[in-house]
Amino acid sequence: MDRREAVRLLAVTPLAAAFAFTPDSVREASARARETLARGLPYEPKQFTPHEWETVRVLVDLILPRDERSGSATEAGVPEFMDFMLGDDPDLQTPVRGGLAWLDHECDERYGKTFVACTAGERGAVLDDIAWPRKAKPAHAAGVAFFNRFRDLTASGFFSSKLGVQDLRYIGNTVVSEWKGCPPEALAKLGVTY
């Protein structure tokens, strides 16, 4: 798919509907991404071209970078998760791949290079123009629609991964041998008693 075709498809594809994914598909894609990462072998994407794959890996880490609390989106297997999602739902392919092409087109127009080839500052400038829907110019509507849904897909992949669950500090699914009730300090904070 060339850039012109991708931009055309973005203009005619209803992006909101195209990114509607079910909890079951998220769970399945997350499980498959975990299995793939557990094998320790390099992952070969099935839905993305090599350039798109590189762009996805850069973009997800800009959305959820490594920090003092947890690893990055790529470390959590988000690109693999997305590849599985696109394989399970072919309706995701056009808006995701078209949006990646939009990023390259926008960067080419501004800087004469692809998104991946841009400097951190150049990437940040493009993302700043599309990450805040209320501030975005109408000319960036396709980029805004793509980025906001891509960010949702990134978050779904991250927070359904083992690393993402650890980042949430989720303590469910543990055995509580004896329930002693809500701690007094929590009850006081909530202003309730029982």
C-alpha positions in Angstrom: 0.0 0.0 0.0 1.6 3.3 -1.0 1.2 6.5 0.9 -1.3 8.1 -1.4 -3.6 5.0 -1.2 -3.2 5.0 2.6 -4.2 8.6 2.9 -7.2 8.1 0.6 -8.3 5.1 2.7 -8.0 7.1 5.9 -10.3 9.7 4.5 -13.0 7.3 3.6 -12.7 4.8 6.5 -14.8 5.4 9.6 -12.0 5.1 12.1 -14.1 4.9 15.3 -15.8 1.8 14.1 -12.6 0.2 12.8 -11.0 0.3 16.2 -13.8 -1.3 18.1 -12.3 -4.5 19.6 -13.9 -6.9 22.1 -12.5 -7.9 25.5 -12.2 -11.5 24.2 -10.1 -10.5 21.2 -7.8 -8.4 23.5 -7.4 -11.4 25.9 -6.6 -13.8 23.1 -4.1 -11.4 21.4 -2.5 -10.7 24.8 -2.2 -14.4 25.5 -0.7 -15.1 22.1 1.8 -12.2 22.5 2.9 -13.6 26.0 3.4 -17.1 24.5 5.5 -15.6 21.7 7.7 -13.6 24.0 8.1 -16.6 26.3 9.8 -18.5 23.4 12.6 -16.0 23.4 12.9 -16.0 19.6 12.8 -12.9 17.4 9.2 -12.2 16.4 8.4 -12.0 12.7 5.4 -9.8 12.1 2.7 -11.2 9.9 0.6 -8.1 9.3 3.1 -5.3 9.1 5.9 -4.6 6.6 9.4 -4.3 8.0 9.1 -0.5 7.9 5.7 -0.5 9.5 7.0 -2.8 12.2 9.8 -0.4 13.0 7.4 2.5 13.1 5.0 0.6 15.5 7.9 -0.2 17.8 9.0 3.4 18.0 5.5 4.8 18.3 4.3 2.4 21.1 7.4 3.3 23.1 6.8 7.0 22.7 3.3 6.4 24.1 4.4 4.1 26.9 8.1 4.4 27.5 10.2 2.6 30.1 10.1 4.4 33.4 11.1 3.8 37.0 7.9 1.8 37.6 8.0 -0.6 34.7 9.3 -1.5 31.2 8.2 0.0 27.9 5.4 -1.0 25.6 7.8 -3.1 23.4 9.1 -4.9 26.5 5.5 -5.8 27.3 4.9 -7.2 23.8 2.6 -4.5 22.6 3.8 -4.7 18.9 3.3 -8.4 18.9 -0.2 -7.9 20.5 -1.0 -5.4 17.7 0.1 -7.8 15.0 -2.1 -10.5 16.4 -5.0 -8.1 16.7 -4.7 -7.1 13.0 -4.6 -10.8 12.0 -7.7 -11.5 14.0 -9.6 -8.5 12.8 -8.8 -7.5 9.2 -10.9 -4.4 9.6 -8.1 -3.0 11.8 -5.5 -3.2 9.1 -6.6 -0.3 7.0 -6.9 2.3 9.8 -3.7 1.1 11.6 -1.5 0.8 8.5 -3.1 3.8 6.9 -2.4 5.8 10.0 1.2 4.7 10.0 1.4 5.9 6.4 -0.2 9.2 7.4 2.6 9.7 10.0 5.3 9.1 7.4 3.5 11.4 4.9 3.2 14.2 7.5 6.9 13.8 8.5 7.9 13.8 4.8 5.9 17.0 4.2 7.5 18.7 7.2 11.0 17.2 7.4 11.6 15.3 4.2 12.0 11.9 6.0 9.9 9.1 7.6 8.7 9.2 11.1 11.3 6.7 12.2 14.1 8.7 10.6 13.0 11.9 12.3 14.7 13.2 15.4 13.0 12.9 18.8 12.1 16.6 18.6 10.6 16.3 15.2 8.5 13.2 16.2 7.4 15.0 19.3 6.2 18.0 17.2 4.1 15.8 14.9 2.6 13.9 17.9 1.9 17.1 19.8 -0.2 18.2 16.8 -2.4 15.1 16.9 -2.4 13.9 20.5 -4.7 16.6 21.8 -8.0 16.5 19.8 -9.3 19.8 21.2 -6.1 21.6 20.2 -5.6 20.0 16.8 -6.1 21.8 13.6 -8.9 20.4 11.3 -6.2 19.6 8.7 -4.9 17.0 11.2 -8.2 15.2 11.7 -7.1 11.9 10.2 -4.0 11.9 12.3 -5.9 12.7 15.4 -8.4 9.9 14.8 -5.6 7.4 14.1 -3.3 8.4 17.0 -6.0 8.4 19.7 -7.2 5.0 18.7 -3.6 3.7 18.3 -3.0 5.0 21.8 -6.0 3.0 23.0 -4.7 -0.1 21.3 -1.3 0.4 22.8 -2.8 0.8 26.3 -5.0 -2.3 25.8 -1.9 -4.3 24.8 0.2 -3.0 27.6 -2.3 -3.3 30.5 -3.3 -6.8 29.4 0.3 -8.0 29.5 2.1 -9.4 32.5 4.3 -6.3 32.7 1.2 -4.0 32.5 -0.6 -5.9 35.3 2.5 -5.6 37.4 2.6 -1.9 36.6 -1.0 -1.6 37.9 0.2 -3.3 41.1 -2.9 -5.5 40.8 -3.1 -7.7 43.9 -6.2 -9.7 43.0 -6.2 -13.4 42.2 -4.5 -14.1 45.5 -5.7 -16.3 48.3 -7.1 -14.5 51.4 -7.2 -17.2 54.1 -9.0 -15.0 56.5 -10.9 -11.7 55.8 -10.6 -9.3 58.6 -12.6 -6.5 56.9 -11.5 -3.2 55.5 -8.5 -1.7 57.3 -9.5 1.0 59.8 -7.4 3.7 58.0 -9.2 3.0 54.7 -12.6 3.2 56.4 -11.5 6.5 58.0 -10.4 7.9 54.7 -13.7 7.0 53.1 -15.6 8.3 56.1 -17.6 5.1 56.6 -18.0 2.5 59.3 -19.6 -0.9 59.7 
